[in-house]
Amino acid sequence: MSSLMSNYGRFPVSFAYGLGAYLYDEKGTSYLDFASGISVTNLGHNFEPVTKAIKEQAEKVIHTSNLYEIELQSRLADKISKASFGGKLFFCNSGAEANEAAIKLARLYGNTIHYGKRYKIISMYNSFHGRTYATMGVTAQEKIQQGFTPMPAYNQYIPFNDIEALKAAVSLNDTCAIILELFQGEGGVMPVDTEFLKEIRRICDEQDILMILDEVQTGYGRTGHMFAYQLFGIEPDIMSLSKSIANGVPMGAVVAKDKVASLFTAGTHGSTFGGNPLACAAGIAVIDEMLRDKFLDNVKSKGNKLKEYLNNNLPNGCTVKGEGLLIGVKTPYTPKDVAEKCLSKNLLIVPAGNNSVRLYPPLNINDDDLIKGAEIFVSVIKEMGK
Ligand SMILES: Cc1ncc(COP(=O)(O)O)c(C=O)c1O
């Protein structure tokens, strides 16, 4: 019997090594990786510049703690700030921790700038923001909260993309922040309506409410833009990041505009490991690669190719969603069954909600492997229909 807790329903395979878009099991059998560890290894496995940065840093120093200056952390913060909206950064180790910090910042803002009168956080049904208490509290899904109620009392949930519900929710004048994903990843790659997003931005500006964008899954090139908000012509006040920012070395970050970031004074928040030299060395190698000429353009064109192939070849009853290489496919079949069938054909994909699966190949995948994965996927869906 395993000594592990049974909180994961795992697929019956384990991997010994990986290279580029492929993972290999102990016997050397290859699997084409359209999961990327749930959009984490966006540069593929064993990507040379990242591996080299990790090796070199490990030989110097892995961890010192935030008791001391960490030059690599400042360098990485400058790069992310410059690539986004010029905010300030806090580093942590996961997506939930990044959202936890975002929620704490929002509460600080409500308590200090609005004298405690603003405390409510509005979030969307079918969202996913993490499994810690505060982040589970804004994750408006019964199946995630089941068994852990009562949730913190300051949350209010509204249907995604419902402007009237949004207006009704903010009318009470007690809202400090609105948190959302631009594509609900766990919710099946459901896109935000531009009108809804613009209305949130307008209301936030008018009422001094903070807009928190959870870009844990959508950020870092996945949509063909460095950050998904750049698709919509708006900027958040706070953005959370994680997953791919160090290509698999655990790392999370919050970026916040100065008016909010300045509230995190010494002692208000922290993390022992957050932004340690090893993670930052990996993070710098990742962002340097993604900001290289044409990297993001290539993601866009690969995304278009993949979508075109899927739209032309999938049978009726399937819907292809998403942007860049953030692709969701709604099928008539149970997502887990689709993922299992793909696994049996040596293709890794990610199940999601809303009868959808996610296809998240590495962003630097070559065209042959991209189409090979798409062909396997289409053949699986066709077989399931027989
Ligand atoms: C949008 C989003 N936010 C937050 C999280 C939580 O991240 P983590 O599992 O690293 O805590 C996830 C994880 O899938 C996510 O997709």
The ligand as a Gaussian input file, in Angstrom:
#p B3LYP/6-31G(d) Opt

LIG

0 1
 C       -5.842000      29.976000     -13.055000
 C       -5.193000      29.254000     -11.934000
 N       -4.996000      29.894000     -10.768000
 C       -4.405000      29.287000      -9.720000
 C       -3.996000      27.983000      -9.794000
 C       -3.354000      27.325000      -8.600000
 O       -2.011000      27.114000      -8.830000
 P       -1.179000      26.074000      -7.917000
 O       -1.694000      24.720000      -8.215000
 O        0.234000      26.288000      -8.361000
 O       -1.397000      26.483000      -6.504000
 C       -4.176000      27.273000     -10.976000
 C       -3.764000      25.863000     -11.068000
 O       -4.131000      25.118000     -11.935000
 C       -4.797000      27.920000     -12.077000
 O       -5.000000      27.294000     -13.229000

